[in-house]
Amino acid sequence: MSPGAAVRGALALLRRHAGRVYAVSLAVTLVNTVPDVLRQLLVYDDPSVAHALLVDAVGFGTGLLAQLWLTGALTGLPDDGRVRPRGALVRGTATALRAVRTSPAAVLAGVVLGGGVSALVTIPPSVAALGVDGVLGPLDAPSAAAFTVATVSDVVASALTLPFLALVLVLVAGSTRQFAGKGRS
């Protein structure tokens, strides 16, 4: 599947199933926000760059788990419009691996476009609330209001962008099943 077809297909599915997809995405994002906030609080008053990087690595890991779970939950969306939460993490991991093997360019397009939207949603309010140094480095004890603004912008960005990449992965991975199925008749 070409990158353009994957992006167009993911956007079409998002439009067609927006309510259901974004509700599940918001739920996954809110569950992921608990460890996300806790990891930030661990370096709340710690100026150590090493600790901040470790906390960011943990955040990447929990975000990746959320992405894989959502991908697995949405694997049935193109076929029957159903969301399947049971076994979603295993299914999502297999789907993501199959998508990367099938069309790394389409997966990269999904990551870049989703990351771009996420940056547009998170960076301006975070910089306004925390300042450039607070966004790029250790937290150094921001005010509760600034921390809340940054956290809310992260939640909004995740809820908006996780389903887009999930559906790109589902469509790219599914294209191999569709072609394989057509050849066996």
C-alpha positions in Angstrom: 0.0 0.0 0.0 1.4 3.4 -0.9 1.9 6.0 1.8 -0.8 8.3 0.1 -3.4 5.5 0.0 -2.7 4.6 3.6 -3.1 8.2 4.8 -6.3 8.7 2.7 -7.7 5.4 3.9 -7.0 6.2 7.6 -8.6 9.6 7.3 -11.6 8.1 5.6 -12.0 5.6 8.4 -11.6 8.3 11.0 -14.4 10.3 9.4 -16.7 7.3 9.1 -16.2 6.0 12.6 -15.1 9.2 14.4 -17.3 8.8 17.5 -16.3 5.3 18.3 -12.6 5.7 17.4 -12.1 8.9 19.4 -13.9 7.6 22.4 -11.6 4.5 22.6 -8.6 6.7 21.9 -9.6 9.1 24.7 -10.0 6.2 27.1 -6.6 4.8 26.2 -5.0 8.2 26.4 -6.5 8.8 29.9 -5.2 5.5 31.1 -1.8 6.3 29.7 -1.9 9.8 31.4 -1.7 8.2 34.9 1.8 6.9 34.4 2.7 9.9 32.2 1.9 12.3 35.0 3.5 10.1 37.7 6.7 9.9 35.7 6.8 13.7 35.3 6.2 14.1 39.0 9.3 12.0 39.7 11.5 14.8 38.2 9.3 17.7 39.3 12.0 19.3 41.4 15.0 17.5 39.9 17.3 19.5 37.6 19.1 16.3 36.4 19.1 15.9 32.7 19.9 12.2 33.1 16.7 11.7 35.2 14.6 13.7 32.7 15.9 11.5 29.8 15.1 8.4 31.8 11.6 9.7 32.5 11.2 10.4 28.8 12.2 6.9 27.9 9.6 5.5 30.3 7.1 7.9 28.7 8.0 6.6 25.2 7.5 3.0 26.4 4.0 3.7 27.9 3.0 5.7 24.8 4.2 2.8 22.6 2.1 0.4 24.6 -1.0 2.7 24.3 -0.4 2.9 20.5 -0.1 -0.9 20.1 -3.2 -1.6 22.2 -5.2 0.9 20.2 -3.9 -0.5 16.9 -5.0 -4.0 18.0 -8.4 -2.7 19.2 -9.1 -1.1 15.8 -8.0 -4.0 13.5 -11.6 -4.9 12.8 -12.7 -1.4 11.9 -12.0 -1.6 8.1 -13.9 -4.9 7.8 -16.9 -4.7 10.1 -16.6 -1.4 12.0 -16.1 -3.1 15.3 -13.6 -2.2 18.1 -12.1 -5.3 19.7 -10.4 -4.6 23.1 -9.8 -8.2 24.1 -6.3 -9.3 23.1 -5.7 -5.9 21.6 -2.0 -5.6 22.7 -0.9 -8.8 21.1 -2.9 -8.2 17.9 -1.7 -4.6 17.8 2.0 -5.7 18.1 1.6 -8.2 15.3 -0.2 -5.7 13.1 2.5 -3.0 13.6 5.2 -5.5 12.8 3.4 -6.7 9.7 2.8 -3.1 8.6 6.5 -2.1 9.0 7.5 -5.2 7.0 4.9 -4.5 4.3 5.4 -0.8 3.7 7.9 1.0 5.9 7.3 4.2 3.8 3.5 4.2 4.6 4.3 3.6 8.3 6.8 6.4 8.3 4.3 8.7 6.6 1.8 7.9 9.4 4.4 8.6 12.1 5.6 11.9 10.5 2.1 13.2 9.9 0.8 12.1 13.3 3.9 13.5 15.0 3.5 16.8 13.1 -0.1 17.2 14.3 0.9 16.2 17.8 3.7 18.9 17.8 1.3 21.5 16.6 -1.1 20.7 19.4 1.4 20.3 22.2 4.3 22.6 21.6 2.7 26.1 21.5 0.7 25.7 24.7 3.6 23.9 26.5 6.1 26.6 25.5 3.7 29.3 26.6 3.1 27.6 29.9 6.5 26.1 30.7 8.9 28.2 28.6 11.3 26.6 26.1 13.7 25.4 28.8 10.8 23.7 30.6 9.7 21.8 27.5 13.2 20.7 26.4 14.8 20.0 29.7 14.0 18.9 33.2 10.9 20.2 34.8 12.5 22.3 37.6 9.3 22.6 39.5 6.8 24.4 37.2 3.7 25.9 38.6 0.6 23.6 38.9 -1.1 25.7 36.3 1.8 25.4 33.8 2.1 21.6 34.4 -1.7 21.2 33.9 -1.6 23.1 30.6 1.2 20.9 29.3 -0.5 17.8 30.5 -3.8 18.7 28.9 -2.2 19.6 25.6 -0.5 16.1 25.7 -3.8 14.4 26.3 -5.5 16.2 23.5 -2.7 15.5 21.1 -2.6 11.8 22.0 -6.3 11.4 21.7 -6.2 13.0 18.3 -3.2 11.4 16.8 -3.1 7.8 18.2 -6.0 6.6 16.1 -4.6 8.0 12.9 -1.4 6.0 13.2 -3.3 3.0 14.4 -5.5 3.0 11.3 -2.5 3.5 9.0 -0.9 0.4 10.6 -4.1 -1.5 10.3 -4.6 -0.6 6.7 -1.0 -1.3 5.7 -1.0 -4.7 7.5 -4.4 -5.6 6.2 -3.4 -5.0 2.6 -1.2 -8.1 2.7 -4.1 -10.2 3.9 -6.4 -8.8 1.2 -3.9 -9.6 -1.6 -3.1 -13.0 -0.2 -6.8 -13.8 0.1 -7.6 -12.8 -3.5 -4.8 -15.1 -4.8 -6.2 -18.2 -3.1 -9.6 -18.4 -4.8 
